[in-house]
Amino acid sequence: QVRLVESGGGLVQAGGSLTLSCVASGIIFQNNVLGWYRAAPGKERELVATITGGGARLYADSVKGRFKISRNNAEKTAHLEMDNLKREDTGVYSCGMGPTTRHLTSWGQGTQVTVNS
């Protein structure tokens, strides 16, 4: 059974930083793409960043240059380093994994990020 657990969310002032973590179990970690998505009130869930098992990264335009996604295949963990946070970054951040970027089939419960201006 695949399990993904996120942590690291919280309340931060605009311009601040947070690092989110995702720990996986029950999955062949290095064979799957990992992605971070976020959901804000009144908005559709949106892609934040993805990273393949080989380390190829993809970022939403809104976070390029501010966020960095990384993964450690041996430890089955991933991180999302978020700098220069903006109010519009507020939302529930979830990590997902799957065979391709468009097919993330397993999801964690999410962690709340709130950015105050």
C-alpha positions in Angstrom: 0.0 0.0 0.0 1.4 3.3 -1.1 1.6 6.0 1.6 2.8 9.6 1.2 3.1 11.9 4.2 3.8 15.6 3.9 5.1 17.9 6.5 6.7 21.3 6.9 3.7 23.6 6.3 2.9 26.5 8.4 2.3 30.2 8.7 5.0 32.6 7.3 5.2 36.2 6.4 5.5 37.3 2.8 9.1 37.1 1.7 9.8 34.2 4.0 10.8 30.6 3.4 9.5 27.2 4.1 10.6 23.7 3.2 8.1 21.0 2.7 8.9 17.3 3.0 7.3 14.2 1.6 8.1 10.7 2.8 7.0 7.7 0.8 6.5 4.0 1.6 5.0 1.1 -0.2 6.3 2.2 -3.6 9.3 1.7 -5.9 10.3 5.3 -5.3 13.0 5.7 -8.0 10.7 4.4 -10.7 8.0 7.1 -10.2 7.6 10.7 -10.9 6.9 12.9 -7.8 5.0 16.1 -8.0 3.9 18.8 -5.6 0.4 20.4 -6.2 -1.4 23.0 -4.3 -5.0 23.8 -3.8 -6.2 27.3 -2.7 -9.7 28.2 -1.7 -11.8 29.0 -4.7 -9.1 27.8 -7.1 -8.5 24.6 -9.0 -5.6 22.4 -7.8 -2.5 23.4 -9.7 0.9 21.9 -10.5 3.7 23.4 -8.5 6.7 21.2 -9.5 7.5 17.7 -10.5 10.7 15.7 -10.5 11.4 12.4 -12.3 13.4 9.5 -10.8 16.3 10.7 -12.8 16.1 14.2 -11.5 14.4 16.1 -14.4 12.5 19.0 -12.9 9.5 21.0 -14.1 8.1 24.1 -12.4 5.0 26.2 -12.8 5.9 29.6 -14.1 4.5 31.2 -11.0 7.2 29.6 -8.8 10.2 29.5 -11.1 13.3 31.0 -9.4 11.6 30.8 -6.0 10.9 27.1 -5.4 13.2 24.1 -5.7 12.1 20.5 -5.8 14.5 17.7 -4.9 14.3 14.0 -4.0 16.4 11.4 -2.4 15.7 8.0 -3.9 17.6 6.0 -1.3 15.6 7.6 1.5 12.3 7.8 -0.4 11.9 11.4 0.5 11.4 14.6 -1.4 11.5 18.2 -0.5 10.1 21.5 -1.8 12.2 24.5 -0.8 10.1 27.6 -1.1 11.7 31.1 -0.9 10.4 34.6 -1.3 6.9 33.3 -0.5 4.0 35.4 -1.7 0.4 35.6 -0.4 -0.8 33.8 -3.6 1.3 30.8 -2.6 -1.1 30.1 0.2 -2.8 26.7 -0.1 -2.8 23.0 0.8 0.3 21.4 -0.7 0.2 17.8 -1.6 2.7 15.4 -2.9 1.8 12.8 -5.4 3.6 9.9 -7.2 2.9 8.0 -10.3 4.4 6.6 -13.5 4.3 9.9 -15.4 3.8 13.6 -14.7 0.2 13.3 -15.9 -0.6 10.2 -14.0 0.2 10.8 -10.3 -2.0 8.1 -8.8 -1.0 8.2 -5.2 -1.4 11.2 -2.9 -0.7 12.4 0.5 -3.1 14.2 2.8 -1.4 17.6 2.3 0.1 20.3 4.4 -1.2 23.8 4.8 0.9 26.8 3.8 -0.3 30.2 4.7 1.5 33.3 3.7 0.6 36.6 5.3 1.3 39.9 3.6 
